[in-house]
Amino acid sequence: FDIYDNLRETGLPDIGMYTAAYSDCDSSIYVAGSRGGIARFYDGHWEALESAPPFVNHLFTDDNCNLWVSTSELGLLVYKNNQRTAQFTTNHGLNSMFVYESLVDSQGNLWAATNKGLQVKKVGKARFETITAIPERLVTALLELQNGTLLVGTENGLYQQKVNTEFERTLPEIDRRISTLFQSPDKQLWLGTYRDGLIRISDKYGIEIFDTSEGLPNNHVLDIIQDREGSFWVSTHGGLVQFRDALFSTYTKKDGLTGNYIRALAESDKSEIIVGSSNGVSLVGKTGVSALAPDTPLNEQSVLSLAYDDTQQLHVGTYTDGLYILDGERIVRHFDTNNLLKADEVRQIELDPKLGKFLATPLGITHLYQNSEGQWVSQHISQEDGLTNNYTTSLHLDKTGRLWAGSARGVVSINIVAKNDAFDYQITPVDLTELNNAELAFHITEHSGYLWMATDRGLIAHNLSKNTWNIFNRDQGLPFDNFMSVAFDGNGNLWLGSNRGPVMIEHDSFTKVLAGQADKLNVQRFSEVDGLESAQINSGGPSMLQARDGSIWLATSNGVSEVDPKTITEIGNLPPEVNIESVKADGETVIFGEKLSAETDRIVFEFVAPGYLMAEQIDYQVRLVGFDENWVNKNSLNSAEYTTLPANDYIFQVRARYPGGQWSQPDYFAFRQSAHIWMQAWFWIVASLAVALLALVGVKARLNQHNQTRLRLEKMVKEKTADLETMARQDPLTNLGNRRAFDERLQHELSRCRRDGTYLSLAILDVDYFKDVNDHYLHTVGDKVLVRIAEVLRDEIRDIDYVARWGGEEFAVLITNSELEVAKEASERMRERIAATPFDDLVEDMKITVSIGVASSFHYADHAGLLVAADQALYQAKSAGRNRMESKP
């Protein structure tokens, strides 16, 4: 938010604003406050209007661009072209000079809500008349509904217009004091109250009340609006709150679940979702949420796994009581350690009509099947038979009948061979050492010819027909490596569950990476702001499920959540509008079309897309026309900077989108970068002509020295070229490398790290309060401060490290062959050394400190990610008080 609290800027008598209005005529915003001040904000500037003391209650703009001002003592005022042109008082029939709100309806009638009731001045009439059907008490809100009738809020409820001046009480059950009214395009009616919160009235849900118990900051509602994306914004005495359709719908105990800690999910042939929790089993169906088999022992069980067989019998694996089989809500069979099982903890269930039932337990795999006499028997598979570890966490039967089993120490494939009335198991361990040394496989599933494994080191994809293996982890753009579950939605998008939130990868994104057509995944990560009661996805059997309608269900630590991928697509089709908020060159504001000095070192663009449906998921792309050939991905970073640009005419463009959605129309900013005299074409033309003339004279005058002259000229050209190359990569003030040289060095060092298997760290230093130094002691002193800091840094770093002037008051240090802790110690030494460096010879008692952000390629292996992480750490250091060092993560 931008805060306007400078009274000299706004022209208002105080900073307390009470009401605001927007004009569709010219996009002006009008504000007014408790002392009667009125101001207009237009095109980034403020204009004070004639005030209306002592108090302005309400502002309203009509279709003719008039501003109507309801006041406490001056009646009703009218402003046209931002000049006061009329005033309505008791001389015009108003029953009071205290006008609380006003409205001009679609017929042109003027309505005035006063502290003594409701009045109207009809079109063509000179005086107001009183609406007798409404009590002569304070009228608090007016709204013209979509059907053209007027809705009136009072101290004790609502009144609605029947025809002309006839009104009647409506919704008598709402007898609260109304503070504001709003009707949405779908005809939902929203009411704000003084003490009872927010009320929504709709055909679908009837009358709903939202108060502090539902998350409203305060029960006194001040105003309600709806933005272009459909979100409702409600201002209260306790703050601003957003109401919107969340991406995820979540069911918890208050909705009827037997427990909130969910571990397993299944779907019946009736499209009912079965939910296994730490307190039994629940059913989510069209009629609501209810307990499944509440009068059975299952009601007391902690459920770990669920599965339906081909006869629609539900298999329920528990934590302490083995396996239950239900037909409907009736338990038809129970297996435990007293009945064929080796362990009562059943973590995963895999069913086959011919092979039987496979159960994953901490003691290995139990295989249940019926022999030729129809009796249930069991065989046990353990480490003695070839499992890599007994603690089995996942099972999957692929289409060929081969069983895949994940455990705490790796994955095996099991070829099951029937032998008389028993089975043999041919077990083959899977070598995962080349796949990031993955060991713990939480979930295995099959999709599109691939076997997908959610592991502790990333997502593994195994092509069953080609017998190839791939792994997705941080190197491919995933936010972390540890995943509990994997599923695919109806649009073919890939979903991963983790204890840090669900992650979605678009279908086209992961297929391109699989095919080698792209290096990075397009990842969307979701959290509680998207409608999840908890973003922690548990491990379970399974804890993520694609329903028949294509939606995804997730087992979380606080309920079961559902998301429809079509909702994400719909949001993506409404891109947020993006705006360039500021442009600064070497810290100074730049105006559109400005010609920058040839000495300009750094230009920074800041931009924002005010979208609120998935605010944390907005992606940005930028392009500097004249410099960038293609759009450059910025992900969620809303700034871009360029250093030491060559002379040219440039247009900076930025666009935004929700994940996977359409890009917005770009906002743009044009500027020109001037050239140094020696970089301009005419300079080299003149210089070349001079050299040629001298050469000609020399040839004529001293033919015997022709060869020496040629050699001397060649040497001059080489030296000039070398000097220019040095100037292009060297900061002229500090003689350190500049941003261009640093970027080249960083790319080189990162490539070396990838080859050698080593790591480097990046430290970005920013001189604290450097603008104050320039403002108080001129740039001459500031330049000397920067030179001295450069000398300190050059002296402090090792020979194998590299320091450069990042731009302005910022420096960057590459600390090679070091992990994060070593880099943090080195950075702290630099910070302390600079803080102890005397500057008294420049200004008496001057102390200079720096803030430092540090990041390591161990956590951020690519160029852009490392820069962003170090810059974010620097921002944390400055936000935490400056003269400190912070690191990411």
MARBA-726211 format. One record per residue: x, y, z of N, C-alpha, C in turn. Coordinates in steps of 0.05 Angstrom, whole numbers, plus 5000, padded with zeros to 4 digits. Example, Ala and Ser with C-alpha at 12.3 -4.5 7.8 and 13.67 -1.06 7.14 Angstrom:
<sites>
526448865156524649105156526449345156 525749555142527349795143525850015157 
</sites>
This chain:
<sites>
501749765000500050005000501750255000 500950454985502150724987500550885007 501851005026500551165047500951455041 498851605040498951895035498252035061 500352105076499952235102501352505104 502252605081503552865080501453075073 500653235093498453425088499153635067 501753705066502553895045502253785017 502353515015501953394989499053364982 497353285001494553244995492853494997 493753695012492153935016489953905035 489853685050487653625069488453745096 486353805113486953915140487953715160 487453455155488553245173488752985157 489852775169490352525155488152325159 486152395175483952205180481852205158 481752005141479851985119477451825127 475051925121472651785129471151665106 471351775082469751685059471251735033 470651575013471951604987470051534964 470551644940468851584917470551584892 469751414873471251394848469451494825 470651644807469251754784469951604759 467851484746468351354721468951544698 468451804703468751994681471752024674 473452054694476252104688478151944707 477051744720478551574739479651734762 478351944770479152094794478251944819 479651984840478951884867478552124885 476252144898475652354917475652244945 476952394964476952314992476152545009 474952485032474152695051474452595079 474752775098475352695125473752835147 474552795172473052885194473053185198 474953325187474953615189473753755164 472553595147471153715124472953755100 475453675101477153705078476353515055 476553605030475953445007478353474987 479153254976481453264957480953064935 482153124912481952954888484752854881 484852584876487352464867487052384838 488752494820488552444791491352444779 491852234763494352214749496852254767 496652144791498852144809499152404825 497252584823497552844837494952904853 495353064874493153144891492253434886 489653474888488453734885486353774907 486753984923484854044945482454194934 480054104942477554244935476554414958 474654584953473554744974472454564996 473254615021472554435043469654475052 468754285068465954285078465954215108 467054385125467254325153464454325166 464154185189466254055204466653765197 464753625183464953335179463553265153 464953105137463752995113463052695118 460452635114459552365120459852175096 459452285071459352105048459852255023 461252125003461752234977460452044956 459352164935458052014914458352154888 459152014866459352134839457152014822 455752194807453552104790454552064761 452651994743453351934715454152184700 453452424711454152674698456752794709 458152634724460852714735460652914757 458252944769458053124792458852964818 460053114836460753004862458753104883 457452914897455452984918456752934945 456653144962457953134988455853165010 455552945026453652955048455153035073 454153245087455653365109453953355135 455253415157453953415183452453675189 453353895178452154155185451454335161 452454265137452054435114450054315094 448654095102446753975084448253815062 447253845037448253695014449553884995 452153834988453654004970454053874943 454254034922454753924895457154064884 459053894872461453994859461353914830 461754104812461854044783464454154773 465953984758468654064748470354134772 469953994795471554034819471254304832 469054444825468354694837465554664850 465254784875462654764888460754944873 458454824864456554974847453754994860 453154834880450454844891450554734920 448454804935448054714962445154684968 444454444979441654394987441454395017 439554555028439354585057436354565064 435754635089432954635098431254825082 432555025069431055205052429955065027 431054835021430154684998428454445006 427654445031425854235040427154015056 429854015059431053815075430053835104 429553615117428553625144430853655165 433353645155435653675173438053755157 439853905169442353965156444353735158 443653535174445353295177444553095156 446153085134445652885112447752675115 446852425119448652195123449652075097 447852065077448551945051446752055030 447652055005445952144983446351964959 444351974940444451804917442651924895 443751914870442151994847441451734832 438851664831438151404819438151414788 437551194776437651174746435551344733 433551434748431451614737432151904741 434351964755435152234760434152354786 432652194802431652294828433952304848 433952514865435952554885434952464912 436252274925435352164951437352264972 436252334995437952425017437152275043 439152145054438752005080439752185102 437952265120438652455142438352315169 438852465190438452365217435452375225 433752465206430852475211429252325190 430552135176429051975157430151995129 428451925109429151915081427552125066 428952275048427552475031428452435002 426752544984427352524956426652794942 428352874924427753104906427452984878 425052974869424552844843425453024820 425852894797426853034774424853264767 425953504763424253734756423053874780 423253774804422153894827424354064841 423454264856425354454869425854374898 423954214910424154164938424053864944 425153794967425153524977422453454990 421653204988419253115002420052875019 418652835041419352625061417952365053 419452145057418251875054417151785081 414551795083413151755109413251465118 413651275099413550995107416050915123 418151085123420651025137420751195162 421351075185421451235210423251475208 422451685223423951935222426351915242 428051725235430451685250432751665231 435151615241437551605224437351395203 437651475177437851295155440851265148 441751025147444650975147445850895120 444150795101445350685076443250695054 444050745030442350745006443650584984 441950424969442950264947440750234926 441350294901439550234879440149954869 438149774871438549494864438449474833 439149234824439249184795436549204782 434349154798431649184787430649464787 432349664795431549944794430250044819 429749874839428549974864430650054884 429850204903431750314923431550144949 433950064959434049924985435150115005 433950135029434650325049435350185075 437750255085438650145111438150345133 437050245155436450425178437650305203 436950435226437950335252436750075260 434450005248433149755257432349575233 433949585211433349395190433149535162 431749395144431649465116428849545107 428749735088426349805074426849805044 424849715028425249704999423049854985 423749984964421850144948419949964933 417350014934415449874918415050014892 414250264893413950434870413950724878 415350894863415551174869416451224898 414651344914415351404942414151204962 413150974952412050774970414250574977 414550535003416550355014415250155033 416549925037415549735057417949605070 417449505094419549355109420149095094 422749025091423448785078425448635096 425348365094427048195110426948275140 424548265152424248355179425948205199 426847965192428547815211431247945215 431948135196434448285199433748545212 433848555239433148795254435548935265 437848915251440349035261440749305249 442449465260443149725250445049685226 444149775202445549735177447549965174 450049895166452150095161452650135131 452349925115452949955086451549735071 451049785045449649595027451149545002 451049304991452349244966450849004953 450549024926449348804911451348714889 452048454888453948354869452548304842 454048264821452848214795451047964794 451547764811449847534812447547564831 447047814839444647904855444847804884 447247734893447547684922447547964936 446147974959446048224974447848204998 449548405001451448415024450648655041 450448605067449748815087451948835107 452849075112454649125135453049235158 453749145182452349245206454349385225 453249515245454849665264456049485285 454649275293455649105315455448805310 454248735288453648445284455048335259 457048465249458648355227457448395200 457948195183457148205155454948005149 453048085133450747905126450747875096 450447625086450147565058447447435054 445947525033443347415027443447314998 442847054994442946944967440846734965 440046664940438046454935439246184943 441846144940443045884945443345834975 444246034990444945985018443046125038 441146285028439446425046440846655060 440346685086441646895101444046775117 446446885112448846805125450047035141 451146985164452347185180455347115185 457047315179459947285183460747485204 461847395226462747575247465547495256 466347585279469147535288469647245292 467547085299467946795302468546665275 467946795252468446685226470946815214 472446975229474947095219474747385213 472447515216472247805211473847945232 475448145224477148275244475548425266 473248535258471548685277468748675267 466748685285463948655277462748915266 464249145268463249395257464249415228 462449375209463149375180462749665170 464749765155464650035145463850045116 464849865099464249885071464749615058 463549575034463849325019464149394989 466149284976466449314947467149044935 466949014908467748774894469648864872 471948724869473848804849473348654823 474948704802474548594776474948294775 476248184795476747894796474547754812 472647904822470447774837470847764867 473147854877473547854906471948074919 470948014943469648224959471548324980 471648584983473348715003471648855023 472048785048470348885070472149035090 471549295093473049455113471549455139 473049415161471949405188473549585206 472649625230474149775250476649625259 476949375251479249215258481149165235 480449275211482249225188480649145163 482149085142481049015116481148715112 478948595101478948305097477848245069 478948035057478147955030476347705032 474147705018472547465014472647384984 473347134979473447044952472946744951 472346644927472046354923474846234924 475346074944478045954948478445734927 480945684920481645474902480845204914 481445174940481044914953478544934971 476944724971474844684991475744485011 475444555037476444385058474144295077 474144035084472243925103473743845128 472643925151473843855177471743735195 472443705221470643585240468043755242 468344015240465944185242463944145219 464944015197463243955174462243665176 463143515196462143235199464243025198 466843085192468842885192469242765220 470042515222470542395248473142485261 474942585245477442695255478742875235 480643045244481843245226484543145214 485842955228488442865218488042645198 488242705172487442515151489942385139 489742115135491941965125491341815099 488741765093488241595070485541675056 485441625030483041705014482341474994 479841454988478841264968476241374956 475441264933472941354920471341104913 468741124920466940894913465940924885 464540714875463440724848461140924847 460241024870458141234870459341514872 461841534868463341784869463341904897 463041734917463341824945466341804953 467242014967470042014976470141905004 471741705008472141575034474641695047 474341785071476541935085477341785110 479841705111480941565135482441755152 481741775178483041965196484041825220 485141975239486141865264483841785282 481341845274478941785290476841645274 477541455257475541315242475341395213 473141305201472741345172470241515167 470441705148468241875140467541845111 465141935104464241925076463442205068 464542305045463742565034462242505009 459642575009457842514987456242764979 454442724961452742944951451043064973 450342894993448542995014450043105038 452643095037454243205059456343015069 457243065094459342915106458242755130 459042505132458042345154460042125161 459742015185461541795193460741535179 462641375172462141115159462440895180 460440735182460440515201460940615230 459340815239459940935265459540745289 457840535285457240355307458940105306 461240115293463039895291465739965304 467539765308470139825320471840025304 471140065278472640255262472440535273 470340595287469840865297472140955316 473540755327475640825346478440785335 478640715309481240655297482540895284 485240895285486841075270487440945243 486441065221486440945195488941045180 490440845168492840915152492540875122 490640695114490440625086487540545079 486840585053484140525043484440415015 482640225007482640134980480039984975 478840014950476539854942477439624924 476239384927476739174909474739174886 474838974868473138984845470238924851 469638844876466838794884465839024901 467339244902466639484917466539434948 468139244957468539214985470839394993 470439545015472439735024474339605043 476939635038479039535055480239765071 480339735097481239945115483639845131 485939965126488339895141488640085165 489139975188489340135213492140145224 492440305244495040345257495540125278 493540025291493939835313492139595312 490439575292488539345293488239215266 490239205250490239055225488439155203 487238975188485739035164482738965168 481039155162478139115163477139115134 475138945128473838945102470838995107 469839205093467039285096465439235070 463039145074461039125052458939325059 459039565046457339785055458339885082 456639875103457539955130457839715148 457839475137458039235153460839115150 462139055173464738925172464338625166 465538535144465138255136467638085142 469938215147472338065154474338245168 475938125186477938265201480438095203 482738205193485238065195487038225215 488338085234490238205252492338005259 493938065279496137875286495137615298 492637615306491437365314490137205291 490237335268488937215244490537275219 492737135215494337135190496337365187 496137585202497937815198500437795216 502637895206505137915221505138165238 503838385228503738635243500938755240 500138905260497439035260497439305246 499839405240500039665226500039625196 497939715183497639675154497839945140 500140005127500640275117499740305088 499640095072498740115044497339855037 495439875018493939645010494039634979 494639404968494539364939492939114933 490839134916488938914912488938814884 488638554880488438434853486438204855 484438184837482437964839483637684836 485937664823487137394820489337344841 491037544846493337504863492637534893 490537694899489737724927490338004937 491138014964491438274977494338294987 495638524981498338574990498238805010 499438765034499338965055502139055062 502639315063505239425071505239465101 507139345115507339365144510139435152 510639505177513339555187515139305187 513839065185515438815186515638685158 514938835137515138725111512438735097 512038555077509538545061508138285067 505538315074503838085078502138035054 502137795044500537715020498337535029 495737635027493437475034492037375009 491337125009489837014986488336764995 486536674978484936434984486136194969 486535974983487635734970485435584954 486135354944484235204927481835114942 482035104969479735024985478035264994 478835504985477335744992478035855019 480135755032481035855058483036085054 482836285072484736505071487336415084 489536455069492236395079493936645074 496336645086498136875082500936775078 502436935063505336905060506637175067 509037155079510337405087512937445072 513337695063515737765047517337955064 519937895069521538055086524338085075 526138205091528938245082530237975076 529437765090530537505085529937405057 527737515046526937435019528137614997 529337845006530538024986529638304988 527838375006527138655010529538805020 529739065012532039225022531639315050 529039325059528439395087525639295093 525139205118522539105124520339315126 521239565134519239785138518239875111 515939755102514939805076512940035076 513340235059511740475059509840505035 510340355013508640394990508640134973 506340094959506039864942504539954916 505239814894503739864869504039624851 501739524841501739314821501439444794 503439414776503339534750501539364732 501239454707499339324689500239044681 502838984685503838714678503638524701 502638614725502438444748504938444765 506838614759509238634775508738814799 509638744823509138894847511639064853 511139324857513339504864512939584893 515039574909514839624937517039824946 516140034959518040234970518340195000 520740245010521240215038523040435048 523840415073525640615085528440605073 529040395057531740375046531640315016 529740415002529740374973527240244962 527440174936525140064921526039794909 524039604909524539344895522239294877 522739134856520539024839520338724845 517838624846517438354854515738214832 516938014820515537844800514137614816 511437604814509937414830509337174813 510136944822509836694807508036504823 505736424812504036234825505235954824 505035814846506235544848504535364866 502935194852500935034866499035214883 498935164908497235334926498835554940 501035634928502735834940503936014919 505736194927507036374908510036394914 511536434892514336494895514636794888 516736924900517137204895520037254885 520237344861522937404850523437704853 525137774872525438054881528038174868 527738404856529938544844530138824856 532238884870532639164881533039354858 532039604861532439814841534739994851 536740034834539040204841538240494836 538040644858537240924856539641114862 542041014862544341184869544741404849 544041354824544241564803541941764804 539941704820537541874822537642014849 539742174853539942334877540142174903 540941914900541041734923538441714938 536241704923533641684936533441414951 532041424974531741184990528841134998 527641325011524941295023522841365002 521341164993519241204973516541194988 515241424990512741445005510341344989 510441384962508041324946508941254918 507641054906508240964878505540954863 505441064839503041044823503841014794 501940964776502540924748500741104731 501941234711500441414694501941454668 500441424645501541474618504041324612 504141074621506440904614508840944632 508541114653510741164672509941074699 511940984715511540934743512641184757 511041294775511741544789512141484818 514441574829515041514857515641774872 514141824893514642054910516641974932 518942094932521142004950522242234966 524142164983525442365000527542524985 528042464960530042614944528942724919 526242724916525042824892522942634880 521942704857519942544843521442384821 521042114823522341934803520241844783 521041864757519341774735520741544720 519441314720520641074707518940994682 520041014658518740934634518740634633 516340514636516140224638516940084612 516240194589516840064564519740104555 520940334560523740394552525740334574 524740284598526440224621528440454626 527440704624529040934630528041064656 529941214669529341334695529941634695 528241794707528742084710528042164738 529242384747528542484773528042784771 526042884785525443174786525943254815 527643464819528143574845528643874842 530143984861530744274861532144364835 533744184824535244254800533344304776 531044184777529044224755526944434763 527344564786525444784793523444714814 523544474826521744414848522544564872 520644654890521444814913522944664934 522744394935524144234954524243944942 525343764958525843494947524143274959 523043324983521643114998518643114992 517542904981514742884973513442634984 510942664993509442445006507642294987 506742424965504742304948504842434920 503642294901503542394873500942304861 499742494845497242434831497042614807 495042544789494542704765491642784764 491143034757488343124756487143074728 484643164725483243104700484343244676 486043454680487243594658490043484652 490843274666493443154662495743294677 495043494694497043624710498043444733 500543474740501843314760501643454787 500743304807500543414835502443254853 503843404870505543284890504743384918 504643194937503943274965506443264982 506743474999509043485017508043605043 509743595064509043715089509444015088 510144125065510444415062508544525041 506544365035504444455017504344294991 501944294978501744154952503044314930 504044174910505344294887503944194861 503444374842502244284817504244354794 504544174776506244214752504544174728 504444374710502744354687503644124669 501643994656502143764639504243824618 504044044604505944104583508744144594 508844254619511444304630513044054636 511843864650513343624658513843444633 512043444614512543284590514843394573 515143664573517343784558520043714572 520043724599522543654613523143354609 521143184610521542904606522742854578 521743004558522742964531525343104525 526443254545528943394541528643654526 526143754524525644004509525744244527 525944214553526144424572527744334596 528944524611530644464634529144494660 527144684661525844764686522844704684 521744624707518944574710517444834717 515044864707513245084714511644994738 512445084762511444984787509545184801 507345084811505545244827505345114855 505845264875505645174903503345314917 501845154932499445264945499745254976 498245424989498445445018495645515030 495645585055493145645069491545875056 492946065044491546295032489846205008 490345964998488745864975486345694984 485745685010483445545020484045295036 486545225038487244985054487145065083 485944895100486044935129488944885138 490244695126493044635131494344555105 496844655100498244585076499944335079 499844215103501443975108499943735097 501043615075499943365064501343135077 499742955089500842735103501742505085 503342325095503842075081501541885088 500841715069498641535074498041355050 495841215052495341015031492641035018 492341204997494041424990493041685003 494841885003494042145015493342354994 493342274969492542454947491042284927 488842384917487042214900485842384878 485842264853484342384832481542254831 479542424834476742324833475842294804 473642164801472642104774471942364758 471242574773470642834759473142994753 475542884758478043014751479143184773 477643214795478643384817480743224833 482243374849484343254866483543294895 483743074911483143074939485743034954 486143174977488643174991488043115021 489642935033489442875061491443055076 490443235093492143425107492043375137 493543535151493643515181491243655193 489643785177487243915188484943895167 484043655162481743615144482543505117 480543455101480943365073480143595055 481843645035481443875016481043774988 479543924973478943864945479544104927 480644064903481044274884480244184857 478844354842478044294815479944434796 481444294779483444424761482144624743 479544594737478244794719478145064732 478045074759478045334773480645474769 482845334770485445454765485645554737 484545404718484645494690482945744686 480645754699478945994697480246244708 481646204730483046434742485346524723 486646334711488846394693487946544668 485346514660484346654637483646944643 483947034668483447304675486047424686 487847504669490547594678490347854694 492047884715492048134730493448354713 492448594716493648814702496248894716 498248944701500949004712501549304708 502849424728503549704727506449744735 507849914720510549994728510250214749 511250154774510850334796513050544798 515550474792517650674794519950594776 521450794767523850754751525950944762 528250824770530350994782533050924769 534451134763537151104752539151204773 540851034782542751104803541351234827 538951134833537451234857535751474851 535851594828534151824821531851744803 529551864808527151794793527451884763 526551704745526751754716523851794706 523451994689520852034676520751904649 518351854639518051714614519351874591 520951734575522351854552524852004559 525751994584528052154592530652044579 532452234574535052164564537052144587 538151904592539851854615542751944608 544152034629546852104626548651874618 550751924604552651714596553951594621 553951734643555151634668553251454683 550751414674548851244688549850964690 549850864715550950594719548750384722 546550454735544550254742541750374739 539950224726537150314724535350084735 533550154752531849954766528950014761 527449804753524649824748523149664770 521149784782519449634801516649634790 515249404792512649374780510949194798 508349194793506549034810504048974793 502948734798500348664786498448624809 496648814814494848784837492648584832 493448324832491548104830491347974857 488947894864488547794892487447504893 486947384870485847104870488046914878 490446944867492746784875495146974877 494947154896496947374897499747274899 500247054914502946954917503946794893 502146744874502846574851503346734825 503146994826503347154801506147134790 506347074764508847064749509247324733 511747404731512447644715514447564693 514247704670516247694650516947984642 519548034636520348294628521948274602 522048484588523648494563524548784559 527148824555528149094549528649094519 526749214504527049224475529449394468 531249284452533749404446536049274461 535349084479537348944494536748644496 534248574504533448294506532148204480 532847974470531547864446528847744453 528647624477526147484484525247574512 522847494520521847554546523547404567 524147534589525747414611523947354634 523947104644522347024666523347144692 521647274708522347374734520947224756 519247024749517646884768516047074785 516347074812514747254829516247504836 518747544826520247784832519148014817 518548234831517148464818519048704815 521548644807523348854800525348754780 526548934765528648864745530649084744 533149014740535149224739537149154717 538349374706540349354685542649534692 545049454686547349614692549049654667 550349884666552149954644551049884617 548649984611547449934585548850084564 549249964541550450124518548450334509 549450534495547850754485545750644465 543250724470541150624452538450744461 536450714445533650774453532450514462 531250524486530150274499527250304505 525850084505523050064516522949834535 522549884560522249674580519349584581 518849324579516149204579515949004602 513648984614513148784635510248684632 509948424636507248304635506948104658 504448034665503947854688501847654681 501747434696499747234693499447074719 497146954722496846744742498146484731 498946304748500346064738498845914717 500145864694498945714672496845874656 496446124663494346284650495346454628 493646634619494346814597496047054608 497847154591499447384598497747634595 498147824612496748084610498048254588 496548464580497748654562500148794576 502348824564504748934578504449234583 505549314606505949594611508849664601 509349914594511949964581512950244591 515550274587516950524595519250574576 519350804563521350864543523451054555 525951014548528151194556530451164536 532351344538534651344521537151344538 539051174531541651164545543751314528 544851524539546851684523549551534522 551251614503553851484500556051664508 558251544519560651704524561751804497 563252014498564152144474565851944457 567451784471569151594456567551354446 564951334454563351114444561551194421 561651454413559951554392561251524365 559651484345560751414318562451644307 561451894310562952114298565852134310 566052064335568752084348570651894334 569751654328571551464315572051524286 570051644273570451734246572651944245 572452154262574452364263577152254270 577152074291579651954299580951794276 579251644262580351484240581451654218 579951874212580952054191583652184199 583852254225586352374235588652184232 588151934240590251734238591051684209 589051684192589651634163591251864152 590452114160591952354150594852344160 595152284185597952264196599552054182 598151834176599551614162600451704135 598651854121599251944094601652134094 601552314113603752504116606352354122 606152164140608552014147609751864124 607951744107608851594083610451774065 609252024060610552204042613152314054 613152364079615552494091617752304098 616852064107618951884117618351604108 618751564081618251294069620051084082 622351164092624150964103623250864130 621251004142620150914168617350794166 616650714141614050604136613350364154 615150184155614649934170614249994200 615950174211615750244239613050374246 612150544227609650684231607250484231 607350294212605250094211605049934237 607449854246607449704271606449864295 607150124296606350294318603250334318 602150374293599250404291597750154300 598749924292597449674300597549644330 599749724342599949704371598049894385 597750134373595850334385592950224384 592250094362589549994359589049774380 591049594383590749374402590449484431 592149684437592049794464589449944469 588450084448585850224451583650024455 583749804440581649594443581749474471 584249424481584449314508583449504529 584049774525583149974544580049984544 578849974520575949984519574649744532 575949504527574849264539575049274570 577349394579577649424608575549614619 575149844605573150044614570349924615 569749734596567049624595566549434618 568649334631568349144653569349244680 570149504681571349604706569849854715 569249864741568050094752570150314754 569650554741571650764740572250884767 570450874786570851004812572650824830 571950574833573350404852575450224840 575450214813577250034798576649744803 574349684815573349414818571949334792 571449074789569848984767566949104769 565649144746562849244747560949014746 558349084743556248884743556648684720 557348784697557748614674559948404679 562248504689564448324695563748124716 562248224736561348044758559547824747 557647894730555847684719557347474704 559347564688560947364673562547184692 563647304713565247144732563346954747 560947044754559146864769558246634751 557646684726556946454708559246264706 561746364703564046194701564446024726 564146154750564646004775562445794779 559945864772557745664775558245424757 559145474733559745244715562045074727 564045204738566245054750565244894774 563445004790562344864813560844614804 559344634782557844404773559744184763 561944264750563944074741565443934764 566144094784567843994806566243884829 563543934829561943844852562444004877 563344254874563744434897561544644898 561844824917559845034920561145304924 559645514917560545784923558345934937 559046154948557146324962557346604951 555046744951554847024942554047204965 555447414969554747614989554247884975 552048004979551348274969551348464992 553048674990553348875011552049135002 550649265020549349525014550149715037 551149945029552050145049549550265062 549450255088547050355103546950655102 544550755097543951045097545851205079 546651085056548551215039547351465026 544751465022543451695011543751945029 543751895055544152115074546952225072 548852055067551652145063551752335039 550552255016550652424992549052684996 546752655010545052895014546353105032 547853005053548953195073551753285066 553353115053556153175048556953175019 554953175001555453184972556552914962 556452884936557252624924560252584925 561752804929564652784930565452604954 564252664977564852505001563752224997 561352194986560251934981562051764964 563251884943565051734925567451634941 568551804959570851724974570151504994 567751505004566851285022566851025006 565751034982565650784966568450684959 570250874953573050794946574350654970 573850764994575050645018573950375024 571350345021570050085026571149885006 571549964981572649784961575449694969 577049884980579749804989579649605012 577749645030577449455053576649185043 574749175025573848915014576048774999 577548924983579648814967581848694985 582248825008584248735027583248495043 580548475047579448275065579148005052 578547995026577847745012580447585006 579947325001582247154993582947204964 585247094956586147124928584246984909 582946764919581146614901578346734900 577746934917575147054917575047284897 572747404894572447624874570447824885 571148084883569448294892568948494869 566448594867565748774846563848984857 563749214843561749414851559149334836 557149264851554649174840553049394827 553449634837552049864826551250054849 551550324845550750504866552350454891 551050404914552350354939552550054946 552149884926552249604931554749474919 555749274934558049114925557348824926 558648654910558048374910560748224913 560748014929563147854935562547564929 564147444911564047154906566047014925 564946844942566646694961566746414951 568846344937569046084923569845864941 569145614932569945374947569045394977 566645484981565645515009562645465010 561845345031558945305036557945545053 555445535060554145775071555345865097 555945675115557045755141559645895139 561445795121564045935117563546215106 561746235087561146495075559946685095 558346585113557146765134559346875152 561246695160563446795177565147005162 565746955137567247155121565747415119 563147395114561547635111561447795137 561247655159561247785185563847935190 566147805182568647945184568748195167 567648185143567548425126565948645139 563548565150561848755162563248895186 564548735203565848845226568249025218 569748945197572049095188571149365178 568949375162567949635152566949805174 565549685194564449835216566749965233 569049835233571349935248573150125232 572650145207574350315189573850615195 575950765200575551055205574951215180 573151405182572451585161572651875171 574051915194574152185206575552385188 577352295171578752475153576852595132 574652455128572652555108570652735122 569452635143567452785159567952705188 568052905206568552845234566352665246 567252455261565452265274563752105255 564552095230562951935211563351635216 561151485217561151195220559651075196 560850885184559650755160559250455167 556850365162556250075165555049965139 554949705138553749575115551849355124 549849295107548149065111548848855089 548748605096549748395078547748165076 547148085051545547845046547247625034 547047385044548747165035547046935026 547846805004546546554995548646374983 548046114983549945914973548845764950 550545684931549745514908548945244917 549445164941548444914952545444904952 544245134958541245164959540145274933 541745444919540745574895542845544874 542445334857544645254839544745424814 542645564807542745714782543346014787 544146144766545046424768542846604779 540446594767538246774776537346714804 537046454811536146384838538146474859 540746454854542746534874542646834878 542346994856542147284859539647364874 537347244867534847314880535047244910 536147014917536346934945538047124961 540447194950542247384964540947654967 539447744946538148004948535948004968 534447774970532347754990533547755018 535847615022537147615048538047895055 539148045035539848325040537548495049 535248445036532748595044532048525073 532348275081531748195108533648335128 536248365120538148495137537448785141 536648915120535949205122533349235137 531449055133528949075147529249025177 531348865184531748795212533449005227 534049225214535449435229538049525217 538949395196541449465183543949395200 546349425189548849355202548749075212 547848895195547748615202547948445177 548248185181548447995160546147795163 544747735140542747535140543247345116 542247095118542646905097540146765089 540146645065537946485055539046205048 537645985055535145995070535746045100 
</sites>
